[in-house]
Amino acid sequence: MDEGKFNITIRQFLKEVGITAQREIETAVREAIRAGHLTGTEKLAATMTLEIGAIRLTHVVSGKIELA
């Protein structure tokens, strides 16, 4: 295994996950506020699940996203 290549591709994948996840969250929250489903002061429980089937990895990260 090429450790350097492995490390770089993991970082690239995680960067893409972070950027796209943030964009999706921002869009969904703004739409929910516009639709009246959120006031904009909530603390939202969030869960992110990473799965890599080939190595039977499932990793869950939970936290809160505060809107105000």
C-alpha positions as CSV (number, residue, x, y, z in Angstrom):
1,M,0.0,0.0,0.0
2,D,1.2,3.5,-0.8
3,E,0.8,5.4,2.5
4,G,1.2,8.8,0.8
5,K,-1.5,8.1,-1.8
6,F,-3.8,6.6,0.8
7,N,-3.5,9.6,3.1
8,I,-4.1,12.1,0.2
9,T,-7.2,10.3,-1.1
10,I,-8.7,10.0,2.4
11,R,-8.2,13.8,2.8
12,Q,-9.7,14.5,-0.6
13,F,-12.7,12.4,0.2
14,L,-13.2,14.0,3.6
15,K,-12.8,17.5,2.1
16,E,-15.5,16.7,-0.5
17,V,-17.8,15.3,2.3
18,G,-17.3,18.4,4.4
19,I,-18.0,20.9,1.6
20,T,-21.0,19.1,0.2
21,A,-22.5,18.3,3.6
22,Q,-22.2,21.9,4.7
23,R,-23.8,23.1,1.5
24,E,-26.7,20.7,1.9
25,I,-27.3,21.6,5.5
26,E,-27.3,25.3,4.8
27,T,-29.7,24.9,1.9
28,A,-32.1,22.7,3.9
29,V,-32.0,25.0,7.0
30,R,-32.7,28.1,5.0
31,E,-35.6,26.4,3.2
32,A,-37.0,25.2,6.5
33,I,-36.9,28.7,7.9
34,R,-38.5,30.1,4.7
35,A,-41.3,27.5,5.0
36,G,-41.9,28.2,8.6
37,H,-40.7,24.8,9.9
38,L,-37.8,26.4,11.8
39,T,-37.6,29.8,13.6
40,G,-33.8,30.1,13.2
41,T,-33.1,29.7,16.9
42,E,-33.1,25.9,17.2
43,K,-30.3,23.5,18.1
44,L,-30.6,20.7,15.6
45,A,-29.4,17.1,16.4
46,A,-27.3,15.8,13.6
47,T,-25.8,12.4,12.7
48,M,-23.3,11.6,10.0
49,T,-22.7,8.0,9.1
50,L,-19.6,6.9,7.1
51,E,-19.8,3.5,5.5
52,I,-17.2,1.6,3.5
53,G,-18.7,-1.7,2.6
54,A,-15.5,-3.4,1.4
55,I,-14.0,-3.2,4.8
56,R,-17.2,-3.5,6.8
57,L,-16.7,-0.1,8.4
58,T,-19.6,1.9,9.8
59,H,-18.7,5.0,11.8
60,V,-21.3,7.3,13.3
61,V,-20.7,10.9,14.5
62,S,-23.4,12.8,16.3
63,G,-23.6,16.4,17.4
64,K,-25.7,19.5,17.5
65,I,-25.9,22.4,15.0
66,E,-26.9,25.7,16.7
67,L,-28.8,28.2,14.5
68,A,-28.4,31.1,17.0
